[in-house]
Amino acid sequence: FLKHVRILEQEQESKDNSECPKVDVDQIFAENGDSPELILLELSEQDMIIAANKLQNSETLTELGLSGNTMRDAGMKHLIDALQNNTTLATFSFSGNEIGAENVQYLADTLQNNTTLSTLQLSGMEIGDKVAQHLFQILRNNKALTTLKLTNSEFQNEGAQHLADALRNNTTLETLIIGGVDIGDKAAEDIANIIRNNTTLSELDLWKNEIESEGRAQDLANALRNNTTLTNFHLRANRIGVEGAQHVVDALRNNKTLAQLDLSYDLLGDKAVQGLADILRNSKTLTTLDLSYNSIVATGTQQLADALRRNTALIDLNLYGNEIGSEGAQYLADALRENTTLSQLYLYGCKIGNEGAQYLADALQNNTTLTALSLSNNGIDEATQHMMETAKKNAKLVIDF
């Protein structure tokens, strides 16, 4: 368990690196003690060299984060040398550090044979052709890495192709997260090939990657159709719309492995929800479904509620920010009278009002499985809130107003 996190902020009193307070680096390592996590923020080149030398001798550090540091050749070389000899580090997070293609190659060469690093997170980098070629070489040979996170980076088409090629025969990576990137049509096709060919990935998160076109969504959907390893799939904030969602729904209709599906902020609307309701009605594996902020109104809510009556697997349903109104709340209340597996229902900002809350309160008199109900920002007055608290049969149910 993490004892504490120490964040070292470089003093900005002088632009001369020689005047940067060396004692601060010593102090932060002394205060960090044997804590397994360390985050170093905005270090100068000289301080990075000092920190790297200390990291080389660490026997307790398992998680290292570097963000916004000045890392020219000397500082980067010292850091990589430290990593080469380290035998405890499991998680390495690298954010907003401009290091160049040559240093990426050096880093990749060092990590290829590392046997302890399981999570690599890279953020705020320009991943072009040369950088990607060196970086993803790690995935060809490293047998310990199970999680790769690439976020808020410039991810060019060549980068996605190198990633797909590296993962073609990789048998250890389980989680791939690519977020905050405009991946483009060619990159979307390459990521689809990863889904199609890799046999070990269990979690794929593609949040906010501008997968707006029907073609990109269709490429991903076609790859999903025969996939039997993914259990968690996230397409949050990709604005795939009705047509894109239909492709995904068709691909998942007979899926028997997916446990978590996130389609929030994807402009689905009621029409796309109908297909999702069909999946929900028959799925034996899906336990978490996030449809927040998708312009779902009462009609779509009715379809979901009808599916919930028959569903025996879903535990967590998020409908945040959809205008389901009191009518939609009534449909959900009717479903809660019959459903015996749903334990968490999130209805923040759904314009339910006092009338909708009354419908839900009536259902809570009989429901004994719901343990969390989010109803804040729904215009529910204090009297109705009190009535709901009094009506609920399950004492373990927590209602957030």
C-alpha positions in Angstrom: 0.0 0.0 0.0 1.3 3.5 -0.9 2.6 5.3 2.1 2.7 8.7 0.5 3.6 10.6 -2.7 6.2 13.3 -2.7 6.2 15.9 -5.5 9.3 17.8 -6.1 8.8 21.2 -7.7 11.8 23.0 -9.0 12.2 26.5 -7.6 12.0 29.1 -10.3 14.1 31.8 -8.6 17.0 31.4 -11.0 17.3 30.2 -14.6 20.8 29.0 -14.0 20.8 25.3 -13.4 23.8 25.6 -11.1 21.7 27.6 -8.7 18.9 25.0 -8.5 18.7 23.8 -4.9 20.5 20.4 -4.8 19.4 19.9 -1.3 15.8 19.6 -2.5 16.6 16.4 -4.4 18.3 15.0 -1.4 15.5 16.0 0.9 12.8 14.5 -1.3 14.5 11.1 -1.3 15.1 11.3 2.4 11.5 12.1 3.1 10.2 9.5 0.6 12.2 6.9 2.6 11.1 3.4 1.7 7.8 4.5 0.1 7.2 2.4 -3.1 6.0 5.5 -5.1 7.9 8.6 -6.2 6.8 11.4 -8.5 9.4 13.9 -9.7 8.0 17.1 -11.2 9.8 19.8 -13.2 13.4 18.9 -12.4 16.3 20.7 -14.0 18.9 18.7 -16.0 21.3 18.7 -13.1 18.7 17.6 -10.6 17.7 14.8 -12.9 21.2 13.5 -12.9 21.3 13.6 -9.1 17.9 11.9 -8.9 18.9 9.2 -11.4 22.0 8.3 -9.4 19.8 7.8 -6.3 17.2 5.7 -8.2 20.0 3.4 -9.2 20.5 2.3 -5.6 16.8 2.1 -4.7 15.7 -1.3 -3.5 12.1 -0.4 -2.6 10.8 1.8 -5.4 8.1 0.1 -7.5 6.4 3.1 -9.1 8.1 6.2 -10.7 6.5 9.2 -12.3 8.3 11.9 -14.2 6.4 14.9 -15.5 7.5 18.1 -17.1 11.2 17.6 -16.5 14.1 19.1 -18.5 15.7 15.9 -19.9 18.5 16.5 -22.4 21.0 13.8 -23.3 22.9 13.8 -20.0 19.9 13.6 -17.7 18.2 11.0 -19.9 21.3 8.8 -20.1 21.7 8.8 -16.3 18.0 7.9 -15.9 18.1 5.1 -18.4 21.3 3.7 -16.8 19.5 3.7 -13.4 16.5 1.8 -14.9 18.9 -0.7 -16.5 20.2 -1.8 -13.1 16.9 -1.4 -11.2 15.2 -4.7 -10.2 12.1 -3.4 -8.4 10.4 -0.9 -10.6 7.0 -2.1 -11.8 5.3 1.1 -13.1 7.0 3.9 -15.0 5.0 7.0 -16.0 6.6 9.5 -18.3 4.6 12.7 -19.0 5.5 15.9 -20.9 9.2 15.2 -21.2 10.8 16.0 -24.6 13.5 13.5 -25.0 13.9 13.0 -28.8 14.1 9.9 -31.0 17.7 8.8 -30.1 16.9 8.8 -26.4 13.7 6.9 -27.0 15.8 4.2 -28.8 18.1 4.1 -25.8 15.2 3.7 -23.4 13.6 1.0 -25.6 16.9 -0.9 -25.7 17.1 -0.7 -21.9 13.6 -1.9 -21.3 13.5 -4.7 -23.8 15.1 -7.1 -21.4 13.7 -5.7 -18.2 11.9 -8.4 -16.2 10.1 -6.3 -13.6 8.4 -3.4 -15.4 4.7 -4.3 -15.9 3.2 -0.8 -16.6 4.5 1.8 -19.0 2.6 5.1 -19.3 3.6 7.7 -21.9 1.8 11.1 -22.1 2.3 14.3 -23.9 4.8 12.9 -26.5 5.1 13.3 -30.2 5.0 9.6 -31.4 6.2 9.9 -35.0 7.7 7.2 -37.2 11.1 6.9 -35.7 10.0 7.3 -32.1 7.3 4.7 -32.5 9.7 2.3 -34.3 12.1 2.3 -31.4 9.5 2.5 -28.6 7.2 -0.3 -29.7 10.2 -2.6 -30.2 9.9 -3.1 -26.5 6.7 -5.0 -27.1 8.4 -7.5 -29.4 10.8 -8.8 -26.8 9.8 -7.7 -23.3 8.0 -10.5 -21.5 7.0 -8.6 -18.4 5.0 -5.6 -19.7 1.2 -6.1 -19.2 -0.1 -2.5 -19.4 0.7 0.2 -22.0 -0.9 3.7 -21.8 -0.4 6.3 -24.5 -2.3 9.4 -23.8 -2.5 13.0 -25.0 0.2 12.4 -27.6 0.6 13.1 -31.3 0.1 9.7 -32.6 0.8 9.6 -36.3 -0.3 6.9 -38.7 3.2 5.3 -38.8 3.1 5.1 -35.0 -0.1 3.0 -35.0 1.3 0.7 -37.7 4.4 0.0 -35.6 2.3 -0.6 -32.6 0.1 -3.1 -34.5 3.1 -4.8 -35.9 4.7 -5.1 -32.5 1.6 -6.5 -30.9 0.9 -9.1 -33.6 2.9 -11.8 -31.8 3.0 -10.3 -28.3 1.6 -12.7 -25.8 1.9 -10.7 -22.5 0.2 -7.3 -23.0 -3.3 -7.4 -21.3 -4.2 -3.7 -21.2 -3.8 -1.1 -24.0 -5.0 2.5 -23.4 -4.8 5.1 -26.2 -6.5 8.3 -25.2 -6.7 11.9 -26.3 -5.3 11.3 -29.7 -6.6 12.0 -33.2 -5.7 8.6 -34.6 -6.9 9.1 -38.2 -8.4 6.6 -40.6 -5.2 4.6 -41.2 -4.4 4.4 -37.5 -8.0 3.2 -36.7 -7.5 0.4 -39.2 -4.2 -0.5 -37.5 -5.8 -0.6 -34.1 -8.5 -2.8 -35.6 -5.8 -5.2 -36.7 -4.5 -5.3 -33.1 -8.0 -6.4 -31.9 -8.2 -8.9 -34.7 -4.8 -10.5 -34.3 -3.7 -10.2 -30.6 -4.9 -13.0 -28.4 -4.0 -11.7 -24.9 -5.5 -8.2 -24.7 -8.4 -8.2 -22.2 -8.8 -4.4 -21.8 -8.9 -1.8 -24.7 -9.5 1.8 -23.9 -9.8 4.2 -26.8 -11.2 7.3 -25.1 -11.4 10.6 -27.0 -9.6 9.6 -30.2 -11.9 11.3 -32.7 -13.3 8.1 -34.0 -16.2 10.1 -35.5 -16.5 8.7 -39.0 -18.7 5.6 -39.7 -15.7 4.0 -41.5 -13.4 4.1 -38.4 -16.1 2.7 -36.1 -16.9 0.0 -38.7 -13.2 -1.1 -38.8 -13.2 -1.5 -35.0 -16.5 -3.2 -35.0 -15.5 -5.7 -37.6 -12.4 -6.6 -35.6 -14.5 -7.0 -32.5 -16.9 -9.4 -34.1 -14.8 -12.5 -33.6 -12.8 -11.4 -30.6 -12.9 -13.7 -27.7 -10.4 -12.2 -25.3 -11.6 -8.6 -24.6 -13.5 -8.2 -21.3 -13.3 -4.4 -21.0 -13.9 -2.1 -24.0 -14.0 1.7 -23.7 -15.0 4.1 -26.6 -15.8 7.1 -24.4 -16.0 10.5 -26.0 -15.5 9.4 -29.6 -18.8 10.8 -31.0 -19.4 7.7 -33.0 -23.2 8.5 -33.4 -26.0 6.3 -34.4 -24.4 4.6 -37.4 -21.1 4.0 -35.6 -22.9 2.6 -32.6 -24.9 0.3 -34.8 -21.8 -1.2 -36.2 -20.5 -1.8 -32.6 -23.8 -3.2 -31.5 -24.0 -5.7 -34.4 -20.4 -6.8 -33.6 -21.2 -7.4 -30.0 -24.5 -9.1 -30.4 -23.2 -12.6 -29.9 -20.2 -11.6 -27.7 -19.8 -13.9 -24.7 -16.7 -12.4 -23.0 -17.3 -8.6 -22.6 -17.9 -7.5 -19.0 -17.5 -3.7 -19.2 -18.6 -1.5 -22.0 -18.2 2.3 -22.0 -20.0 4.3 -24.8 -20.4 7.5 -22.8 -20.3 10.9 -24.7 -20.8 9.1 -28.0 -23.9 10.8 -29.4 -25.9 7.6 -29.5 -29.5 8.8 -29.0 -32.5 6.5 -28.6 -32.1 4.8 -31.9 -28.7 3.3 -31.0 -29.9 2.4 -27.6 -32.5 -0.1 -29.0 -29.7 -2.3 -30.2 -27.8 -2.0 -26.9 -31.0 -3.0 -25.1 -31.2 -6.2 -27.2 -27.6 -7.1 -26.1 -28.4 -6.3 -22.5 -31.5 -8.4 -22.6 -29.6 -11.5 -23.4 -26.1 -11.0 -22.1 -24.8 -13.3 -19.4 -21.4 -11.5 -19.0 -21.9 -7.7 -19.2 -21.7 -6.3 -15.7 -20.9 -2.6 -16.3 -22.6 -0.4 -18.9 -21.8 3.4 -19.2 -24.2 5.3 -21.5 -23.8 8.7 -19.8 -24.3 11.9 -21.8 -25.8 10.3 -24.9 -29.0 12.3 -25.5 -31.2 9.4 -24.3 -34.7 10.3 -23.5 -37.8 8.4 -22.2 -38.1 6.2 -25.2 -34.6 4.9 -25.0 -34.9 4.5 -21.3 -38.0 2.4 -21.7 -36.0 0.0 -24.0 -33.2 -0.3 -21.4 -35.7 -0.8 -18.6 -37.4 -3.6 -20.5 -34.0 -5.3 -20.9 -33.2 -4.9 -17.2 -36.3 -6.9 -16.4 -34.8 -10.0 -18.0 -31.1 -9.3 -17.4 -29.4 -11.3 -14.7 -25.8 -10.1 -15.0 -25.6 -6.2 -15.1 -24.4 -4.7 -11.8 -23.5 -1.1 -12.7 -25.6 1.1 -15.1 -24.6 4.8 -15.7 -27.1 7.1 -17.3 -25.6 10.4 -16.2 -26.7 13.5 -18.1 -29.4 11.9 -20.2 -32.8 13.7 -20.2 -34.9 10.7 -19.2 -37.4 12.8 -17.2 -40.0 11.5 -14.8 -41.4 9.2 -17.5 -38.0 7.5 -17.9 -37.7 7.3 -14.1 -41.0 5.5 -14.1 -39.8 2.9 -16.6 -36.6 2.3 -14.5 -38.7 2.0 -11.3 -40.8 -0.7 -12.9 -37.6 -2.5 -13.9 -36.2 -2.3 -10.3 -39.3 -4.1 -9.0 -38.2 -7.2 -11.0 -34.5 -6.9 -11.4 -32.5 -8.7 -8.7 -28.9 -8.1 -9.8 -28.4 -4.3 -10.4 -26.5 -2.8 -7.4 -25.5 0.6 -8.8 -27.6 3.1 -10.8 -26.3 6.5 -11.7 -28.9 9.1 -12.7 -27.2 12.4 -12.1 -28.6 15.3 -14.0 -31.4 13.3 -15.7 -34.3 15.9 -15.1 -36.2 13.4 -13.0 -37.8 15.9 -10.6 -40.1 15.1 -7.6 -42.5 13.1 -9.7 -39.8 10.8 -11.0 -38.3 10.4 -7.5 -41.7 9.3 -6.3 -41.8 6.5 -8.8 -38.3 5.4 -7.8 -39.3 5.5 -4.1 -42.2 3.2 -4.7 -39.9 0.7 -6.3 -37.4 0.9 -3.5 -40.0 -0.4 -1.0 -39.4 -3.8 -2.6 -35.9 -3.7 -4.1 -33.2 -5.3 -1.9 -30.2 -5.4 -4.3 -29.6 -1.8 -5.1 -26.8 -0.4 -2.9 -26.0 2.9 -4.7 -28.4 5.4 -6.4 -27.1 8.7 -7.7 -29.9 11.4 -8.0 -28.1 14.7 -7.6 -28.9 17.6 -9.8 -32.4 16.4 -10.6 -34.5 19.1 -8.9 -35.6 16.8 -6.0 -36.7 18.8 -3.0 -35.9 18.0 0.6 -39.3 16.6 1.5 -39.1 14.1 -1.4 -35.6 13.2 -0.5 -36.7 12.4 3.0 -39.6 10.4 1.7 -37.2 8.3 -0.5 -34.9 7.6 2.5 -37.9 6.5 4.5 -39.3 4.3 1.8 -36.2 2.3 0.9 -36.3 -1.3 2.1 -32.6 -2.0 1.8 -30.8 -0.3 4.7 -27.5 -0.6 2.8 -28.7 1.5 0.0 -26.9 4.9 -0.2 -28.8 7.6 -2.1 -26.8 10.6 -3.3 -29.0 13.7 -3.7 
